[in-house]
């Protein structure tokens, strides 16, 4: 955390100063350069600049969602928000033309309530909710000659063009002569690297951090492999082999977690096998001889057995199909969207979106905007500011204000120097290329998007609006800060508590399966439950970390949840160690049973509730 001599920087400010690091994603930069700018250029040359503006907006939003990962994951991550954005543009266009200010404000508020609740489901749903609201505001307020259905169509064309570039152009160097996999191999290879890292850290202070990194690698690999299949029949054999190699990593991860739980250092040769497997995944080469670890403990014997299984899977091709992904039914999605977390999320978004739309309509009818209708910028800005998954509230407001001021100043200078419209088209192309790099910090992303949107506005025939943009952004910041600190209906911190409750439930199901159903030898089922428990725990921790970086008035509502998550993490790790022990001997040691009982008591105490009578929890009997 950044700090000054003798002065600690508060968490809400430290988060605003934090920047993601990593290599420049040159392939994403290339896609960005080939997306919005060329689409706008073609439309301008065809004498239809407004069409190019809408298509460029679709490409811009798709570029914001264009993150590292596999092609199949990109279909869902880019496609779902694009469809939602096109729907919002369609609804907003007709609503803006046919309903009055009051009805329009109520409609936008209702959409904010629904989109906010849906956003609590996950990252893709959140992106879809964001594009739905922003596109609705743009459709209702931006003066364009095309009817609503054409705007939605051209918006999809822009987003579809970037998605086509994402599917056609590789993001990594082709490996093993196989062009079809660009992110999947790296994702699976990273799992084996994370296993090796956890084995190397066993018995040391970094073991917990390495286990968290392993969870993140497994989550990423699941997402990379779980999307729609591309070239289904041509790639079926290669896909089965890659799935088998992912599946072979699950028992290795289980054994490594058990070794780290034991708290004893592991011989250095234990990590050599997973390292060799990681190289084999990425290159397609043979693994060669795998060094076998000593079989002096149950977890070491499990690691040795898992290495033998992995070697067979790599050499024989394997037929792995199941990815052991989370089971998201329609009912579970509805529970998330309309539960405590979704209701709080939706209420915040609805209030901010509706209030900003009402203020914007008031300014419009007071002719504050003059002869040009810029009112849609105010509610569109509020949407980005109120989204909790984009960072803590104070951090979002600071970054948005700073980024907008910087972007507006830069564009004001460019508008005076560059020829029109050629210079504006070039600005759009450059900004599209910068978005993949700028997404590492919200202020940088805001600055780039501000320049790009202001350029599109001028291409559409409206006058420069850089200074008006600054005023509206600052006004949106004030609205969101006020609404964000209003007392909520119900309990504050609902999103954190909802995710933590889901993590507790997943851990409970996993523990029940391991302790009560150990004789069934359903290892694939156990791996699926373990993956769900760790994924749910990771999502809860992410929400807790964001809430902890809020201003004190908001952060206090989630105090103590970090300790609950830490206890829950130790419980899931202990459950994994129990599974390995039961596989080896069929019985738990006193250390395992005592640790489970201690953690259940600690978890109940931290959650402020008592244990069920009889020392058991939801039918979980601890065998001895």
Secondary structure per residue as TSV (DSSP state, phi and psi in degrees):
chain	resnum	aa	ss	phi	psi
A	1	X	-	360.0	130.2
A	2	X	-	-61.4	144.9
A	3	X	E	-153.6	157.4
A	4	X	E	-103.4	156.6
A	5	X	T	-55.4	120.5
A	6	X	T	75.4	4.2
A	7	X	E	-138.9	118.1
A	8	X	E	-84.3	133.8
A	9	X	-	-78.1	128.7
A	10	X	-	-62.3	152.9
A	11	X	H	-57.1	-38.7
A	12	X	H	-65.9	-31.9
A	13	X	H	-81.7	-36.2
A	14	X	H	-61.6	-37.4
A	15	X	H	-64.9	-38.0
A	16	X	H	-66.8	-26.4
A	17	X	H	-90.5	-9.7
A	18	X	-	-77.7	136.9
A	19	X	-	-128.9	137.5
A	20	X	-	-71.9	146.3
A	21	X	-	-119.4	160.9
A	22	X	-	152.0	171.2
A	23	X	-	-67.8	156.6
A	24	X	-	-70.1	125.5
A	25	X	-	-78.3	81.1
A	26	X	H	-59.7	-35.2
A	27	X	H	-66.1	-38.8
A	28	X	H	-68.0	-36.4
A	29	X	H	-61.0	-42.4
A	30	X	H	-63.2	-44.4
A	31	X	H	-61.3	-41.1
A	32	X	H	-62.8	-38.6
A	33	X	H	-68.5	-29.8
A	34	X	T	-91.2	1.1
A	35	X	T	-97.4	-87.8
A	36	X	H	-64.1	-45.2
A	37	X	H	-58.9	-54.8
A	38	X	H	-60.8	-37.6
A	39	X	H	-61.3	-43.8
A	40	X	H	-65.8	-39.0
A	41	X	H	-62.4	-45.7
A	42	X	H	-60.7	-42.8
A	43	X	H	-66.8	-40.3
A	44	X	H	-64.7	-43.4
A	45	X	H	-64.7	-29.5
A	46	X	T	-84.5	0.1
A	47	X	T	77.5	20.2
A	48	X	-	-125.9	64.9
A	49	X	H	-61.5	-33.8
A	50	X	H	-65.1	-34.5
A	51	X	H	-63.5	-42.9
A	52	X	H	-64.2	-34.2
A	53	X	H	-63.3	-45.8
A	54	X	H	-66.0	-43.7
A	55	X	H	-63.3	-39.5
A	56	X	H	-66.1	-35.3
A	57	X	H	-62.8	-43.2
A	58	X	H	-61.3	-41.8
A	59	X	H	-67.8	-36.0
A	60	X	H	-64.3	-47.9
A	61	X	H	-65.6	-36.7
A	62	X	H	-64.6	-36.1
A	63	X	H	-65.2	-34.9
A	64	X	H	-63.6	-34.5
A	65	X	T	-88.5	-1.5
A	66	X	-	-81.2	87.0
A	67	X	-	-105.2	164.4
A	68	X	S	-58.9	145.5
A	69	X	S	153.0	-172.4
A	70	X	-	-83.0	165.8
A	71	X	H	-62.5	-44.3
A	72	X	H	-64.3	-35.3
A	73	X	H	-68.5	-32.3
A	74	X	H	-67.0	-30.2
A	75	X	H	-59.3	-45.5
A	76	X	H	-75.4	-41.6
A	77	X	H	-68.6	-32.3
A	78	X	H	-96.0	-36.8
A	79	X	H	-71.3	-45.6
A	80	X	H	-62.5	-48.3
A	81	X	H	-62.3	-34.8
A	82	X	H	-63.9	-42.0
A	83	X	H	-63.6	-40.9
A	84	X	H	-65.0	-40.5
A	85	X	H	-64.2	-40.3
A	86	X	H	-64.0	-40.5
A	87	X	H	-63.4	-40.7
A	88	X	H	-64.7	-39.3
A	89	X	H	-64.4	-38.1
A	90	X	H	-65.7	-49.4
A	91	X	H	-63.4	-46.2
A	92	X	H	-63.7	-37.5
A	93	X	H	-63.1	-46.9
A	94	X	H	-74.8	-34.8
A	95	X	H	-65.8	-41.4
A	96	X	H	-64.2	-26.0
A	97	X	H	-89.5	-24.6
A	98	X	H	-121.9	-5.1
A	99	X	S	-123.5	159.7
A	100	X	-	-81.4	179.6
A	101	X	H	-64.6	-43.2
A	102	X	H	-66.4	-46.5
A	103	X	H	-63.4	-40.6
A	104	X	H	-63.3	-41.8
A	105	X	H	-63.6	-41.9
A	106	X	H	-65.2	-38.5
A	107	X	H	-63.4	-45.6
A	108	X	H	-64.1	-37.4
A	109	X	H	-63.9	-44.2
A	110	X	H	-62.6	-41.8
A	111	X	H	-62.9	-37.2
A	112	X	H	-63.0	-38.3
A	113	X	H	-63.7	-45.4
A	114	X	H	-68.9	-49.0
A	115	X	H	-64.4	-36.6
A	116	X	H	-64.9	-43.1
A	117	X	H	-63.9	-43.0
A	118	X	H	-64.1	-33.2
A	119	X	H	-61.6	-23.6
A	120	X	T	-71.9	-10.8
A	121	X	T	-68.8	-39.5
A	122	X	-	171.8	179.1
A	123	X	H	-60.7	-43.3
A	124	X	H	-65.9	-43.3
A	125	X	H	-63.4	-36.2
A	126	X	H	-65.1	-43.0
A	127	X	H	-62.1	-38.9
A	128	X	H	-65.3	-42.3
A	129	X	H	-62.6	-41.0
A	130	X	H	-61.8	-49.6
A	131	X	H	-65.7	-34.7
A	132	X	H	-59.2	-47.7
A	133	X	H	-72.4	-45.5
A	134	X	H	-63.0	-44.5
A	135	X	H	-66.6	-34.3
A	136	X	H	-63.1	-44.4
A	137	X	H	-63.9	-43.0
A	138	X	H	-63.7	-45.2
A	139	X	H	-61.5	-35.9
A	140	X	H	-75.2	-28.5
A	141	X	H	-112.6	-28.3
A	142	X	S	-75.8	123.7
A	143	X	-	-77.2	105.3
A	144	X	-	-128.2	145.6
A	145	X	S	-74.9	-23.0
A	146	X	S	-74.1	147.0
A	147	X	-	-68.6	167.6
A	148	X	H	-59.7	-40.5
A	149	X	H	-66.8	-33.1
A	150	X	H	-72.1	-37.3
A	151	X	H	-60.1	-46.6
A	152	X	H	-61.3	-40.2
A	153	X	H	-64.8	-46.4
A	154	X	H	-70.4	-30.0
A	155	X	H	-61.7	-44.6
A	156	X	H	-65.7	-34.8
A	157	X	H	-61.5	-43.2
A	158	X	H	-64.2	-47.8
A	159	X	H	-65.7	-39.6
A	160	X	H	-64.9	-32.6
A	161	X	H	-64.6	-45.0
A	162	X	H	-66.5	-38.7
A	163	X	H	-63.8	-38.3
A	164	X	H	-63.0	-40.7
A	165	X	H	-62.7	-39.0
A	166	X	H	-64.1	-36.7
A	167	X	H	-80.1	-29.3
A	168	X	H	-88.5	-33.1
A	169	X	S	-98.2	136.1
A	170	X	-	-72.1	151.4
A	171	X	S	-103.4	-14.4
A	172	X	S	-136.4	166.4
A	173	X	-	-64.9	132.3
A	174	X	-	-58.2	136.6
A	175	X	B	-115.4	146.0
A	176	X	T	56.1	29.8
A	177	X	T	65.5	17.2
A	178	X	B	-114.4	106.1
A	179	X	-	-80.0	-16.9
A	180	X	S	-70.0	-27.1
A	181	X	-	-108.5	119.1
A	182	X	S	-114.8	-34.1
A	183	X	S	-116.5	-18.1
A	184	X	H	-65.9	-45.4
A	185	X	H	-62.6	-45.1
A	186	X	H	-61.8	-37.7
A	187	X	H	-65.3	-44.2
A	188	X	H	-69.5	-40.2
A	189	X	H	-61.1	-35.3
A	190	X	H	-66.1	-27.9
A	191	X	H	-64.6	-46.2
A	192	X	H	-65.3	-37.8
A	193	X	H	-62.4	-40.3
A	194	X	H	-67.0	-35.5
A	195	X	H	-63.2	-45.1
A	196	X	H	-61.8	-39.8
A	197	X	H	-63.8	-37.5
A	198	X	H	-68.5	-39.6
A	199	X	H	-63.7	-39.5
A	200	X	H	-67.4	-30.0
A	201	X	H	-90.4	-5.9
A	202	X	T	-56.9	133.6
A	203	X	T	83.6	0.7
A	204	X	S	-117.3	178.0
A	205	X	T	-72.6	-16.5
A	206	X	T	-93.3	6.5
A	207	X	H	-61.8	-43.4
A	208	X	H	-64.2	-43.3
A	209	X	H	-63.3	-38.1
A	210	X	H	-68.3	-35.0
A	211	X	H	-67.9	-37.4
A	212	X	H	-64.0	-39.7
A	213	X	H	-64.5	-36.7
A	214	X	H	-64.1	-41.7
A	215	X	H	-59.2	-44.8
A	216	X	H	-62.8	-40.5
A	217	X	H	-65.3	-41.8
A	218	X	H	-66.4	-40.5
A	219	X	H	-60.7	-44.4
A	220	X	H	-65.0	-40.7
A	221	X	H	-65.9	-41.2
A	222	X	H	-57.6	-47.6
A	223	X	H	-64.8	-37.4
A	224	X	H	-66.7	-32.6
A	225	X	H	-95.3	-14.2
A	226	X	S	-90.5	-4.8
A	227	X	S	-75.7	-177.6
A	228	X	-	-63.9	142.4
A	229	X	-	-73.0	141.9
A	230	X	S	-112.0	136.4
A	231	X	S	50.9	58.6
A	232	X	T	-52.3	-50.9
A	233	X	T	-76.4	-39.4
A	234	X	T	-66.9	-29.5
A	235	X	T	-105.3	8.8
A	236	X	H	-62.6	-41.6
A	237	X	H	-65.9	-47.6
A	238	X	H	-64.4	-34.2
A	239	X	H	-69.7	-40.7
A	240	X	H	-61.9	-39.6
A	241	X	H	-65.3	-40.8
A	242	X	H	-67.8	-39.1
A	243	X	H	-63.7	-39.4
A	244	X	H	-64.2	-36.8
A	245	X	H	-72.1	-32.6
A	246	X	H	-66.6	-45.4
A	247	X	H	-61.5	-36.2
A	248	X	H	-65.4	-20.5
A	249	X	H	-77.5	-19.9
A	250	X	H	-65.7	-48.6
A	251	X	H	-65.2	-30.7
A	252	X	H	-64.2	-43.6
A	253	X	H	-63.6	-38.4
A	254	X	H	-64.2	-46.3
A	255	X	H	-65.0	-40.7
A	256	X	H	-64.0	-39.1
A	257	X	H	-64.1	-41.0
A	258	X	H	-64.4	-39.1
A	259	X	H	-65.6	-41.0
A	260	X	H	-66.3	-36.2
A	261	X	H	-64.0	-35.4
A	262	X	H	-63.5	-24.0
A	263	X	T	77.6	17.9
A	264	X	-	-116.2	144.6
A	265	X	-	-64.0	146.0
A	266	X	-	-106.5	141.1
A	267	X	-	-52.6	143.9
A	268	X	T	-59.6	-31.8
A	269	X	T	-68.1	-15.4
A	270	X	H	-64.2	-31.2
A	271	X	H	-86.1	-9.4
A	272	X	H	-67.8	-38.1
A	273	X	H	-59.7	-54.1
A	274	X	H	-58.4	-33.8
A	275	X	H	-62.7	-44.4
A	276	X	H	-65.2	-37.7
A	277	X	H	-65.9	-36.1
A	278	X	H	-62.3	-43.1
A	279	X	H	-64.2	-41.4
A	280	X	H	-63.7	-37.8
A	281	X	H	-62.5	-45.4
A	282	X	H	-73.5	-34.1
A	283	X	H	-101.8	-18.3
A	284	X	-	79.4	4.4
A	285	X	-	-78.6	168.5
A	286	X	-	-72.8	151.2
A	287	X	-	-72.9	-30.5
A	288	X	-	75.1	-175.6
A	289	X	-	-62.8	134.1
A	290	X	-	-103.4	123.7
A	291	X	-	-65.5	127.8
A	292	X	-	-87.5	132.5
A	293	X	-	-74.9	164.9
A	294	X	-	-64.1	147.8
A	295	X	-	-106.3	44.9
A	296	X	S	-89.1	-7.4
A	297	X	S	-143.8	156.7
A	298	X	H	-54.0	-44.2
A	299	X	H	-68.1	-35.4
A	300	X	H	-68.7	-37.7
A	301	X	H	-66.3	-37.8
A	302	X	H	-64.9	-38.1
A	303	X	H	-65.1	-42.5
A	304	X	H	-63.2	-45.2
A	305	X	H	-62.2	-40.0
A	306	X	H	-65.9	-37.0
A	307	X	H	-64.4	-41.6
A	308	X	H	-63.0	-41.7
A	309	X	H	-63.5	-41.9
A	310	X	H	-64.6	-41.5
A	311	X	H	-60.5	-41.1
A	312	X	H	-65.4	-40.9
A	313	X	H	-64.6	-37.8
A	314	X	H	-72.9	-39.8
A	315	X	H	-79.5	-34.8
A	316	X	H	-93.0	-3.2
A	317	X	-	93.0	-47.8
A	318	X	-	76.9	162.2
A	319	X	-	-130.9	31.9
A	320	X	-	-59.5	129.9
A	321	X	-	-122.9	-46.5
A	322	X	-	-70.8	135.7
A	323	X	-	-101.3	-2.3
A	324	X	-	55.2	41.9
A	325	X	-	-81.9	165.7
A	326	X	-	-65.8	146.4
A	327	X	-	-95.5	99.5
A	328	X	-	-104.9	98.9
A	329	X	-	-85.1	168.0
A	330	X	H	-60.8	-35.3
A	331	X	H	-67.6	-41.5
A	332	X	H	-67.5	-36.3
A	333	X	H	-64.7	-43.3
A	334	X	H	-63.8	-39.3
A	335	X	H	-61.9	-38.7
A	336	X	H	-69.2	-44.0
A	337	X	H	-68.6	-36.0
A	338	X	H	-109.2	6.6
A	339	X	S	-78.3	-168.0
A	340	X	H	-60.0	-44.9
A	341	X	H	-65.8	-44.0
A	342	X	H	-65.4	-38.7
A	343	X	H	-64.9	-45.0
A	344	X	H	-63.8	-44.8
A	345	X	H	-58.3	-50.5
A	346	X	H	-64.2	-38.6
A	347	X	H	-64.1	-42.9
A	348	X	H	-61.8	-47.7
A	349	X	H	-63.4	-43.2
A	350	X	H	-62.7	-44.5
A	351	X	H	-64.3	-44.8
A	352	X	H	-68.8	-44.9
A	353	X	H	-64.8	-44.8
A	354	X	H	-67.0	-42.8
A	355	X	H	-64.4	-42.5
A	356	X	H	-67.4	-36.0
A	357	X	H	-66.3	-39.8
A	358	X	H	-64.4	-44.3
A	359	X	H	-63.2	-42.3
A	360	X	H	-63.5	-40.4
A	361	X	H	-65.3	-37.7
A	362	X	H	-63.3	-43.4
A	363	X	H	-65.4	-36.1
A	364	X	H	-64.0	-47.5
A	365	X	H	-73.4	-17.3
A	366	X	T	-87.3	3.7
A	367	X	T	60.7	32.2
A	368	X	T	-67.6	-28.4
A	369	X	T	-83.9	-4.9
A	370	X	T	75.3	-138.7
A	371	X	T	-86.7	0.5
A	372	X	S	-123.3	135.4
A	373	X	-	-89.3	92.7
A	374	X	-	-101.9	13.5
A	375	X	T	-63.5	-24.2
A	376	X	H	-67.7	-18.2
A	377	X	H	-65.8	-35.4
A	378	X	H	-64.3	-55.0
A	379	X	H	-66.9	-33.0
A	380	X	H	-63.9	-39.6
A	381	X	H	-66.8	-39.9
A	382	X	H	-61.2	-33.6
A	383	X	H	-61.0	-47.2
A	384	X	H	-66.8	-33.2
A	385	X	H	-73.8	-31.4
A	386	X	H	-90.4	-7.6
A	387	X	-	-73.2	110.0
A	388	X	G	-63.0	-29.2
A	389	X	G	-74.8	-4.4
A	390	X	G	-91.4	2.0
A	391	X	S	129.0	169.7
A	392	X	-	-59.6	154.3
A	393	X	H	-58.3	-51.9
A	394	X	H	-61.6	-39.6
A	395	X	H	-63.6	-43.7
A	396	X	H	-62.0	-43.5
A	397	X	H	-65.2	-46.7
A	398	X	H	-60.8	-47.3
A	399	X	H	-66.5	-40.4
A	400	X	H	-64.9	-44.1
A	401	X	H	-63.9	-47.6
A	402	X	H	-64.4	-43.0
A	403	X	H	-65.4	-39.0
A	404	X	H	-66.2	-45.1
A	405	X	H	-59.7	-46.9
A	406	X	H	-62.3	-46.8
A	407	X	H	-63.4	-40.8
A	408	X	H	-66.3	-40.5
A	409	X	H	-64.8	-44.1
A	410	X	H	-61.6	-44.7
A	411	X	H	-67.7	-36.5
A	412	X	H	-58.2	-40.4
A	413	X	H	-68.8	-41.4
A	414	X	H	-64.9	-37.9
A	415	X	H	-63.5	-28.5
A	416	X	H	-80.3	-25.4
A	417	X	H	-100.2	-33.4
A	418	X	S	-89.1	146.1
A	419	X	-	-72.3	154.5
A	420	X	T	-118.8	141.7
A	421	X	T	-91.7	-3.3
A	422	X	H	-58.6	-42.1
A	423	X	H	-64.8	-36.8
A	424	X	H	-68.1	-37.9
A	425	X	H	-62.4	-41.3
A	426	X	H	-63.5	-39.7
A	427	X	H	-61.0	-42.4
A	428	X	H	-62.8	-42.3
A	429	X	H	-64.4	-43.2
A	430	X	H	-65.5	-43.1
A	431	X	H	-64.0	-39.0
A	432	X	H	-60.0	-37.2
A	433	X	H	-71.1	-29.1
A	434	X	H	-82.0	-20.4
A	435	X	H	-56.9	-45.9
A	436	X	H	-58.5	-30.2
A	437	X	H	-82.9	-38.1
A	438	X	H	-69.6	-21.7
A	439	X	T	-66.2	-7.0
A	440	X	T	-73.2	-16.1
A	441	X	S	-145.8	134.2
A	442	X	H	-62.7	-36.4
A	443	X	H	-66.7	-43.1
A	444	X	H	-64.7	-42.7
A	445	X	H	-61.5	-42.3
A	446	X	H	-61.3	-42.9
A	447	X	H	-62.2	-45.4
A	448	X	H	-66.0	-45.7
A	449	X	H	-65.0	-36.3
A	450	X	H	-61.0	-46.5
A	451	X	H	-61.9	-43.8
A	452	X	H	-63.7	-46.1
A	453	X	H	-66.9	-40.4
A	454	X	H	-63.0	-35.6
A	455	X	H	-66.5	-41.6
A	456	X	H	-64.5	-38.2
A	457	X	H	-61.1	-42.1
A	458	X	H	-68.5	-38.2
A	459	X	H	-62.9	-33.5
A	460	X	T	-72.4	-7.5
A	461	X	T	106.7	3.2
A	462	X	-	-91.5	156.0
A	463	X	-	-73.2	165.8
A	464	X	-	-56.7	140.4
A	465	X	-	-134.8	31.6
A	466	X	H	-63.1	-47.0
A	467	X	H	-71.9	-35.3
A	468	X	H	-63.1	-36.0
A	469	X	H	-61.8	-39.1
A	470	X	H	-63.7	-46.3
A	471	X	H	-61.0	-43.3
A	472	X	H	-68.1	-36.1
A	473	X	H	-65.4	-44.8
A	474	X	H	-63.4	-37.1
A	475	X	H	-65.3	-41.6
A	476	X	H	-63.5	-37.4
A	477	X	H	-60.5	-43.2
A	478	X	H	-63.6	-44.5
A	479	X	H	-61.2	-46.1
A	480	X	H	-68.9	-37.1
A	481	X	H	-64.2	-41.4
A	482	X	H	-66.6	-50.3
A	483	X	H	-66.9	-36.6
A	484	X	H	-65.1	-20.4
A	485	X	T	-106.8	5.4
A	486	X	S	-70.0	146.2
A	487	X	-	-60.3	134.5
A	488	X	-	-88.7	157.3
A	489	X	S	-75.4	114.1
A	490	X	S	97.9	-158.7
A	491	X	-	-90.6	133.2
A	492	X	S	-71.7	160.2
A	493	X	-	73.8	25.1
A	494	X	H	-62.8	-37.2
A	495	X	H	-63.2	-45.3
A	496	X	H	-62.1	-47.3
A	497	X	H	-67.9	-35.0
A	498	X	H	-65.3	-43.4
A	499	X	H	-70.5	-35.2
A	500	X	H	-68.1	-39.0
A	501	X	H	-62.7	-42.1
A	502	X	H	-63.7	-37.2
A	503	X	H	-66.5	-40.2
A	504	X	H	-63.8	-42.2
A	505	X	H	-64.2	-42.0
A	506	X	H	-65.5	-40.2
A	507	X	H	-65.0	-37.8
A	508	X	H	-64.9	-43.2
A	509	X	H	-63.6	-41.7
A	510	X	H	-63.4	-45.6
A	511	X	H	-63.3	-42.1
A	512	X	H	-60.6	-43.8
A	513	X	H	-63.9	-43.3
A	514	X	H	-67.7	-44.7
A	515	X	H	-83.8	-35.1
A	516	X	H	-98.8	-22.6
A	517	X	S	-117.4	28.6
A	518	X	G	-65.2	-26.5
A	519	X	G	-78.7	-9.7
A	520	X	G	-77.6	-17.9
A	521	X	-	55.5	37.3
A	522	X	-	-92.1	74.8
A	523	X	H	-67.1	-43.2
A	524	X	H	-56.6	-40.4
A	525	X	H	-64.5	-39.1
A	526	X	H	-65.5	-41.0
A	527	X	H	-63.1	-39.3
A	528	X	H	-63.0	-42.7
A	529	X	H	-67.5	-38.1
A	530	X	H	-64.5	-42.7
A	531	X	H	-62.1	-42.1
A	532	X	H	-64.9	-40.5
A	533	X	H	-63.1	-45.7
A	534	X	H	-70.3	-37.4
A	535	X	H	-65.9	-46.1
A	536	X	H	-61.0	-38.4
A	537	X	H	-65.2	-41.5
A	538	X	H	-62.9	-40.1
A	539	X	H	-66.5	-38.6
A	540	X	H	-64.9	-43.1
A	541	X	H	-64.0	-38.3
A	542	X	H	-62.1	-43.3
A	543	X	H	-65.5	-38.1
A	544	X	H	-66.0	-42.1
A	545	X	H	-62.3	-40.0
A	546	X	H	-66.1	-43.7
A	547	X	H	-64.6	-34.6
A	548	X	H	-67.8	-22.0
A	549	X	T	-92.8	7.8
A	550	X	S	-76.0	172.1
A	551	X	-	-61.9	152.0
A	552	X	H	-51.9	-35.1
A	553	X	H	-61.9	-29.1
A	554	X	H	-97.0	-37.1
A	555	X	H	-63.6	-29.2
A	556	X	G	-65.3	-20.8
A	557	X	G	-73.9	-14.4
A	558	X	G	-118.9	19.7
A	559	X	T	-62.5	138.6
A	560	X	T	90.3	-14.1
A	561	X	H	-71.0	-28.3
A	562	X	H	-63.6	-39.3
A	563	X	H	-67.2	-36.7
A	564	X	H	-63.1	-44.3
A	565	X	H	-63.7	-38.9
A	566	X	H	-63.6	-43.7
A	567	X	H	-63.3	-41.6
A	568	X	H	-62.9	-38.9
A	569	X	H	-62.0	-41.7
A	570	X	H	-66.4	-34.1
A	571	X	H	-66.7	-43.4
A	572	X	H	-66.2	-41.0
A	573	X	H	-60.3	-43.0
A	574	X	H	-65.8	-38.2
A	575	X	H	-61.3	-40.7
A	576	X	H	-63.6	-42.6
A	577	X	H	-62.4	-37.5
A	578	X	H	-63.6	-40.4
A	579	X	H	-61.2	-43.6
A	580	X	H	-65.5	-41.1
A	581	X	H	-64.1	-42.9
A	582	X	H	-66.2	-36.3
A	583	X	H	-61.7	-35.5
A	584	X	H	-79.7	-44.6
A	585	X	H	-126.3	-12.7
A	586	X	S	80.8	-1.5
A	587	X	S	-138.5	150.2
A	588	X	-	-92.5	149.6
A	589	X	-	-81.4	161.7
A	590	X	H	-56.0	-33.2
A	591	X	H	-62.0	-41.9
A	592	X	H	-65.7	-47.7
A	593	X	H	-66.1	-40.2
A	594	X	H	-65.7	-39.6
A	595	X	H	-67.6	-40.4
A	596	X	H	-60.9	-46.7
A	597	X	H	-62.4	-42.2
A	598	X	H	-61.6	-44.2
A	599	X	H	-70.5	-35.8
A	600	X	H	-63.9	-41.4
A	601	X	H	-64.4	-44.2
A	602	X	H	-63.9	-41.5
A	603	X	H	-64.5	-43.6
A	604	X	H	-62.9	-39.5
A	605	X	H	-66.5	-42.9
A	606	X	H	-67.8	-32.1
A	607	X	H	-81.4	-7.5
A	608	X	T	77.3	27.3
A	609	X	-	-133.6	160.1
A	610	X	-	-90.7	157.5
A	611	X	-	-73.6	150.2
A	612	X	-	-62.3	156.0
A	613	X	G	-63.6	148.8
A	614	X	G	91.1	1.5
A	615	X	G	74.0	14.0
A	616	X	-	-119.6	158.9
A	617	X	B	-130.4	115.2
A	618	X	T	52.2	40.5
A	619	X	T	80.8	10.0
A	620	X	B	-83.9	111.5
A	621	X	-	-102.7	129.0
A	622	X	-	-87.0	111.5
A	623	X	-	-74.3	151.6
A	624	X	-	-126.7	360.0
